[in-house]
Every structure is written in structure tokens, then in C-alpha cells.
Amino acid sequence: MSRRVLITHADEPVGKRIVKTLFHDIEVDRIHAVGSGRVPRSFDRFLRTSGGRVSYGRVDLAKHRATADLFHSDLMRKAAIDTVLYVPHHAPVAQPGLPLLAGVSERTAEARLVLQHCLEQPGIRNLVALGSAFVYRPAPGNANRFTEASALDLDPSVPSEIRAWIDCDMIFHGEIHNEKLRVALLRVPTTVCSGGYVFFNPALAPSGGLRVRPMGYDPLCTLISDKDVARAAQLAVRRQAAGIFNVSGREVIPLSELSRWTGGESWGVPGPLLNGAARVIRRLHIHGPSATLDGPHLRYGFTLDTRKAERELGFRPGYRVGLSPAGDGSMKLEAAPI
């Protein structure tokens, strides 16, 4: 059965990769990509050669009016969109930070609005959402292996960046058994995109900035290529899946090494200093990557049990992540086929 898909934040790295993957999928008849910025240059070929199969629009999904206008637009109606692929905002912004809207993060506001309109539109039958594997509650040590049934980190002191991911997770999780709308939530770990850029890891601000961890700790980080994230999303769209699925690659490396691979360092700082700084940040209501100076994710690592995704989606990682030489002779973090 053919699919007609709306993809959010398609102007950002993971969104671009998903658009490209679905563009080459013969089971996808229509793609409407939306983003907060101008149409990416990489979309020129899609828009020029697709014969109207691909379109792009600029929308601020955190605003009620803009999101309502999108879902009630003539374009959505004429395109007969039946599947929404929710890619959350993840690329750097001019002023780093995750702004608050009416007391909740922009990411949470977006997730709530997108889900609300999906439920209200009778033609939309499937919602595939990307979530974070950092929502799980890690126990001391690096031996944590999470299944989809593992507990979320609901501690009140959880850093605000991770709290935003948990709030989104719970929003989508609450509709998993909805009979009208099939909801698939893909929990992804640290994601490596083309050029060696890393996203979806709260310890590594995508725009740079301070990278610290409590002294004496170096948590293991599970990696996945953006190509494998796109493949998992494609499989969820094809199979009209419902449920929660862990997806990850095969590589697991220490945070300090990952920091070096991405052109920075992860500095060990005495835990009491980080804890005090985190308390000050919370009192000042600072929201975003700068608010992740302390927390279990900086102490304890984890791996993901992906057997459910393999069994129900047919997903297996097709890429390995490692270092490869760049044109200038330096080493760059890249993904290569297994």
C-alpha cells in the first residue's frame, strides 16, 4: 500500500536524510516536507524531478496557529497525507537553548500540537515519532541494557533537556493503543550524521559549548548512523507500525572518546561543583543544553535491546560508525556500510 507522508523539521540533518530515503521508496507516493528555515539546497533535485511528488513548506510547529493552518491547508487535503513522520528539532540555532512556551519546552509544545492535529484529522492514520533513548533511568555503572519496558527517569531533578524528551515520550506513549491513530515511537541514541556531526546526545551540545562530566566517570555512548535512523523510520512507515521501538547501531564508545571524535574534549569536573552549578541553572530557569551539566547520563552508560525492532519492523543496522580520513588528512567521524 502506498503512503503519503508529512515530514517535520525536514531542513535539519536527520530530517534531510529521511526525506532522501523516502524519496527513493517506491511505496511512498507523496512527501510534504516542512521546516523552520528555507528550503535546503539538497532538495533542489527532489523538487525539480519529482513531478510534484515532493513539496516543501516553512512552518513554526511550536505555534498553535501555524500548525493548525498546516494541517487544515488545501495542500494537506489535496495531497491526501495519511502518515506523519515527526522529526523533532535537533539542529543548532543562532542562540543555543530550548525556549519555554507557556511553561513547557518548545519541543514539548510541538509534540503536543502535532499529535493533537493528527488525532483530529480523519485522513491521518499513522504517526511515526523520533524520540530519545536518554529517557531511560540508568542505574550506577555501564551495564545498563534497556528494553522498551525499562523505567523512564522521572526524578524531579532530571536536567531540563532530558525532561523535554521524557515529556514528549509520554505524550506519544499515551496514544500507543489508540484505535484511530497508529503511533510508533522510535527511541534513538546518539546519532551521527554526514560530516561527523552528532545529535540527540544531551552531553554534546550540537552548537559546541562546554562539555563536562563528573570527575571519575566516563559513560558509554551507544551510536547510530542517521542512515539507520532513516531506515528504521522508513520501515515503521511501510509497516504502519504501532508501539515503542529501540533502534541503535552496533558501536558503543566512552563519552570522552566521542567528544574527541567530534572535535572537542569532555572535561572531568568535581561532582559537587557540577551539582551546584546545575542547581543555580534550575533556579534561573535556563532551559537547553547548558542545563545538562549534571545528571545520571553523565555518569552511567547504556546499550539498547533492539530485538523488538528487528522482530516487528525488520530493522537491523546497516552501517558502522568510526573514524575515516577527511580530505585535509584529519580524521572524521563517519558511517560506512557494514
KOLMAR-23835 format. One record per residue (C-alpha): residue number from 1; x, y, z; residue in one letter. Coordinates in steps of 0.25 Angstrom, whole numbers, plus 2048, in hexadecimal, padded with zeros to 3 digits. Example, Ala and Ser with C-alpha at 12.3 -4.5 7.8 and 13.67 -1.06 7.14 Angstrom:
<rs>
R, k, u, v, w, r
R, 1, 831, 7EE, 81F, a
R, 2, 837, 7FC, 81D, s
</rs>
This chain:
<rs>
R, k, u, v, w, r
R, 1, 800, 800, 800, m
R, 2, 806, 80E, 7FC, s
R, 3, 808, 818, 807, r
R, 4, 806, 828, 806, r
R, 5, 810, 82D, 811, v
R, 6, 811, 83B, 818, l
R, 7, 820, 83C, 81E, i
R, 8, 823, 847, 828, t
R, 9, 830, 84E, 82A, h
R, 10, 834, 849, 81D, a
R, 11, 83E, 855, 81B, d
R, 12, 847, 84F, 827, e
R, 13, 851, 843, 825, p
R, 14, 849, 837, 829, v
R, 15, 83C, 83D, 822, g
R, 16, 844, 83F, 815, k
R, 17, 849, 830, 816, r
R, 18, 83B, 82B, 818, i
R, 19, 836, 833, 80C, v
R, 20, 840, 82D, 803, k
R, 21, 83D, 81F, 808, t
R, 22, 82E, 820, 806, l
R, 23, 831, 827, 7F8, f
R, 24, 837, 81B, 7F3, h
R, 25, 82C, 812, 7F9, d
R, 26, 822, 80D, 7EE, i
R, 27, 818, 80B, 7F9, e
R, 28, 817, 81A, 7FC, v
R, 29, 80F, 821, 7F3, d
R, 30, 80F, 82F, 7F9, r
R, 31, 819, 837, 802, i
R, 32, 816, 844, 808, h
R, 33, 822, 849, 810, a
R, 34, 821, 855, 81A, v
R, 35, 82C, 85C, 821, g
R, 36, 82E, 869, 829, s
R, 37, 838, 86E, 81E, g
R, 38, 83A, 870, 810, r
R, 39, 839, 864, 806, v
R, 40, 846, 85D, 807, p
R, 41, 84F, 85D, 7FA, r
R, 42, 84F, 84E, 7FB, s
R, 43, 840, 84E, 7F8, f
R, 44, 842, 854, 7EA, d
R, 45, 843, 847, 7E3, r
R, 46, 837, 841, 7EB, f
R, 47, 82E, 84D, 7E7, l
R, 48, 833, 84E, 7D9, r
R, 49, 832, 83F, 7D5, t
R, 50, 826, 83A, 7DD, s
R, 51, 81B, 840, 7D5, g
R, 52, 814, 845, 7E1, g
R, 53, 816, 839, 7E9, r
R, 54, 81F, 841, 7F3, v
R, 55, 81C, 84F, 7F9, s
R, 56, 822, 858, 804, y
R, 57, 81B, 862, 80D, g
R, 58, 820, 86B, 818, r
R, 59, 819, 869, 825, v
R, 60, 81B, 86C, 834, d
R, 61, 815, 860, 83A, l
R, 62, 816, 865, 849, a
R, 63, 80B, 86F, 845, k
R, 64, 7FD, 86B, 846, h
R, 65, 7F8, 874, 83A, r
R, 66, 803, 870, 831, a
R, 67, 802, 861, 834, t
R, 68, 7F2, 862, 832, a
R, 69, 7F4, 869, 825, d
R, 70, 7FD, 85E, 820, l
R, 71, 7F4, 852, 824, f
R, 72, 7E8, 859, 81E, h
R, 73, 7EE, 85E, 812, s
R, 74, 7EA, 85B, 804, d
R, 75, 7F8, 855, 801, l
R, 76, 7F6, 84B, 80C, m
R, 77, 7E8, 848, 807, r
R, 78, 7EC, 846, 7F8, k
R, 79, 7F8, 83E, 7FC, a
R, 80, 7EF, 835, 804, a
R, 81, 7FA, 834, 80F, i
R, 82, 7F7, 827, 817, d
R, 83, 805, 826, 81F, t
R, 84, 80C, 830, 827, v
R, 85, 81B, 82E, 82A, l
R, 86, 81E, 836, 836, y
R, 87, 82D, 83A, 836, v
R, 88, 830, 843, 842, p
R, 89, 838, 850, 841, h
R, 90, 847, 84C, 843, h
R, 91, 850, 855, 83B, a
R, 92, 858, 861, 841, p
R, 93, 851, 86E, 841, v
R, 94, 856, 87C, 841, a
R, 95, 854, 87E, 850, q
R, 96, 856, 870, 856, p
R, 97, 84B, 86C, 860, g
R, 98, 83E, 866, 861, l
R, 99, 834, 871, 863, p
R, 100, 828, 86F, 86C, l
R, 101, 81A, 872, 867, l
R, 102, 80F, 873, 872, a
R, 103, 818, 86B, 87C, g
R, 104, 81B, 860, 873, v
R, 105, 827, 85E, 869, s
R, 106, 825, 861, 85A, e
R, 107, 828, 852, 857, r
R, 108, 81C, 84E, 860, t
R, 109, 813, 858, 85B, a
R, 110, 816, 854, 84D, e
R, 111, 814, 845, 850, a
R, 112, 806, 848, 857, r
R, 113, 801, 850, 84B, l
R, 114, 806, 846, 840, v
R, 115, 7FF, 83B, 848, l
R, 116, 7F2, 843, 84A, q
R, 117, 7F1, 846, 83C, h
R, 118, 7F4, 838, 837, c
R, 119, 7E9, 833, 840, l
R, 120, 7DF, 83E, 83B, e
R, 121, 7E1, 83B, 82C, q
R, 122, 7D9, 82F, 827, p
R, 123, 7E3, 82C, 81C, g
R, 124, 7EF, 82B, 824, i
R, 125, 7F0, 81C, 829, r
R, 126, 7FF, 81B, 82D, n
R, 127, 809, 823, 835, l
R, 128, 818, 81F, 836, v
R, 129, 81F, 828, 840, a
R, 130, 82E, 828, 843, l
R, 131, 831, 828, 852, g
R, 132, 83E, 827, 85B, s
R, 133, 844, 81B, 861, a
R, 134, 848, 824, 86C, f
R, 135, 83B, 824, 873, v
R, 136, 83E, 817, 87A, y
R, 137, 843, 817, 888, r
R, 138, 851, 812, 889, p
R, 139, 856, 80A, 895, a
R, 140, 864, 80C, 89A, p
R, 141, 86E, 806, 891, g
R, 142, 86F, 804, 882, n
R, 143, 868, 7F7, 882, a
R, 144, 85A, 7FD, 87F, n
R, 145, 853, 7F6, 874, r
R, 146, 845, 7FC, 871, f
R, 147, 839, 7F5, 86B, t
R, 148, 82D, 7FD, 867, e
R, 149, 827, 7F9, 874, a
R, 150, 832, 7FF, 87D, s
R, 151, 82E, 80A, 886, a
R, 152, 82F, 819, 882, l
R, 153, 837, 823, 88A, d
R, 154, 82C, 82A, 891, l
R, 155, 835, 830, 89C, d
R, 156, 831, 83F, 89F, p
R, 157, 83F, 843, 89E, s
R, 158, 841, 83E, 890, v
R, 159, 848, 848, 886, p
R, 160, 83E, 850, 87F, s
R, 161, 843, 84C, 871, e
R, 162, 841, 83D, 875, i
R, 163, 834, 841, 87B, r
R, 164, 82F, 847, 86E, a
R, 165, 832, 839, 867, w
R, 166, 82B, 832, 872, i
R, 167, 81E, 83B, 871, d
R, 168, 81E, 839, 862, c
R, 169, 820, 82A, 864, d
R, 170, 814, 829, 86E, m
R, 171, 80B, 831, 864, i
R, 172, 80D, 827, 859, f
R, 173, 80D, 81B, 863, h
R, 174, 7FF, 81F, 867, g
R, 175, 7F9, 81D, 85A, e
R, 176, 800, 80F, 856, i
R, 177, 7F3, 808, 858, h
R, 178, 7EB, 812, 851, n
R, 179, 7E2, 80A, 847, e
R, 180, 7E0, 816, 83D, k
R, 181, 7EF, 81A, 83C, l
R, 182, 7FB, 810, 83C, r
R, 183, 806, 816, 843, v
R, 184, 814, 811, 842, a
R, 185, 81F, 817, 84B, l
R, 186, 82D, 815, 847, l
R, 187, 837, 817, 853, r
R, 188, 845, 81A, 84D, v
R, 189, 852, 81C, 854, p
R, 190, 85E, 825, 850, t
R, 191, 85C, 828, 841, t
R, 192, 868, 82A, 837, v
R, 193, 865, 832, 82B, c
R, 194, 86D, 835, 81E, s
R, 195, 879, 83D, 821, g
R, 196, 87B, 837, 82F, g
R, 197, 870, 840, 835, y
R, 198, 86A, 839, 842, v
R, 199, 85B, 83B, 846, f
R, 200, 852, 836, 851, f
R, 201, 85C, 835, 85C, n
R, 202, 859, 83F, 867, p
R, 203, 868, 83F, 86B, a
R, 204, 86D, 844, 85E, l
R, 205, 866, 852, 85A, a
R, 206, 866, 852, 84B, p
R, 207, 86A, 860, 84A, s
R, 208, 876, 85E, 853, g
R, 209, 877, 864, 861, g
R, 210, 87C, 85E, 86E, l
R, 211, 87D, 84F, 86E, r
R, 212, 87F, 84A, 87D, v
R, 213, 87D, 83D, 885, r
R, 214, 87F, 83A, 893, p
R, 215, 88D, 836, 896, m
R, 216, 88F, 827, 897, g
R, 217, 884, 824, 88D, y
R, 218, 885, 821, 87E, d
R, 219, 877, 81B, 87A, p
R, 220, 876, 812, 86E, l
R, 221, 86E, 818, 862, c
R, 222, 866, 810, 858, t
R, 223, 867, 815, 84A, l
R, 224, 85F, 814, 83D, i
R, 225, 860, 81A, 82F, s
R, 226, 856, 823, 82A, d
R, 227, 854, 81A, 81E, k
R, 228, 850, 80F, 828, d
R, 229, 846, 818, 82F, v
R, 230, 840, 81C, 821, a
R, 231, 83F, 80D, 81E, r
R, 232, 838, 80A, 82B, a
R, 233, 82E, 815, 829, a
R, 234, 82C, 810, 81B, q
R, 235, 829, 802, 820, l
R, 236, 81F, 808, 82A, a
R, 237, 818, 810, 81F, v
R, 238, 817, 804, 816, r
R, 239, 812, 7FA, 820, r
R, 240, 809, 804, 827, q
R, 241, 80E, 800, 834, a
R, 242, 809, 803, 842, a
R, 243, 811, 803, 84F, g
R, 244, 81F, 807, 854, i
R, 245, 82B, 802, 84E, f
R, 246, 83A, 803, 852, n
R, 247, 843, 805, 846, v
R, 248, 852, 806, 846, s
R, 249, 85F, 803, 83F, g
R, 250, 86A, 7F9, 844, r
R, 251, 874, 803, 849, e
R, 252, 876, 807, 858, v
R, 253, 881, 811, 85C, i
R, 254, 884, 819, 868, p
R, 255, 880, 827, 869, l
R, 256, 88E, 82D, 869, s
R, 257, 891, 826, 85C, e
R, 258, 885, 82A, 856, l
R, 259, 888, 839, 859, s
R, 260, 896, 837, 853, r
R, 261, 890, 831, 847, w
R, 262, 887, 83D, 845, t
R, 263, 892, 848, 847, g
R, 264, 891, 84B, 856, g
R, 265, 894, 846, 863, e
R, 266, 88B, 841, 86F, s
R, 267, 892, 846, 87C, w
R, 268, 891, 83F, 889, g
R, 269, 88C, 849, 894, v
R, 270, 88A, 846, 8A3, p
R, 271, 87B, 841, 8A4, g
R, 272, 877, 84B, 8AF, p
R, 273, 87B, 857, 8A6, l
R, 274, 873, 852, 89B, l
R, 275, 867, 84F, 8A5, n
R, 276, 868, 85D, 8AA, g
R, 277, 868, 863, 89C, a
R, 278, 85C, 85B, 898, a
R, 279, 854, 860, 8A4, r
R, 280, 857, 86E, 8A0, v
R, 281, 853, 86C, 892, i
R, 282, 846, 866, 896, r
R, 283, 843, 871, 89F, r
R, 284, 846, 87B, 893, l
R, 285, 83C, 873, 88B, h
R, 286, 847, 871, 880, i
R, 287, 842, 866, 876, h
R, 288, 84A, 85F, 86C, g
R, 289, 858, 858, 86A, p
R, 290, 85E, 862, 874, s
R, 291, 855, 85C, 87F, a
R, 292, 85B, 84E, 87D, t
R, 293, 867, 850, 886, l
R, 294, 863, 845, 890, d
R, 295, 85B, 838, 88F, g
R, 296, 85C, 829, 88E, p
R, 297, 85E, 82A, 87F, h
R, 298, 86C, 830, 882, l
R, 299, 86F, 825, 88C, r
R, 300, 869, 818, 886, y
R, 301, 869, 812, 879, g
R, 302, 85F, 808, 872, f
R, 303, 85C, 800, 866, t
R, 304, 84F, 7FD, 85F, l
R, 305, 848, 7F0, 85D, d
R, 306, 843, 7F1, 84F, t
R, 307, 83C, 7E3, 84D, r
R, 308, 82E, 7E9, 84D, k
R, 309, 832, 7F2, 841, a
R, 310, 839, 7E6, 83A, e
R, 311, 82D, 7DD, 83C, r
R, 312, 821, 7E7, 839, e
R, 313, 828, 7F1, 82F, l
R, 314, 833, 7E8, 829, g
R, 315, 83D, 7F3, 82D, f
R, 316, 84C, 7EF, 82E, r
R, 317, 857, 7F9, 82E, p
R, 318, 85D, 7FA, 820, g
R, 319, 868, 804, 824, y
R, 320, 874, 804, 82D, r
R, 321, 879, 811, 833, v
R, 322, 888, 814, 834, g
R, 323, 893, 81D, 830, l
R, 324, 897, 81F, 822, s
R, 325, 8A1, 829, 81C, p
R, 326, 89C, 836, 816, a
R, 327, 8A1, 83E, 80A, g
R, 328, 8AB, 846, 813, d
R, 329, 8B1, 83A, 819, g
R, 330, 8AA, 83B, 826, s
R, 331, 8A1, 830, 82C, m
R, 332, 892, 832, 82B, k
R, 333, 886, 82A, 832, l
R, 334, 87F, 823, 826, e
R, 335, 875, 818, 824, a
R, 336, 879, 80D, 81A, a
R, 337, 870, 801, 815, p
R, 338, 873, 7F4, 81D, i
</rs>
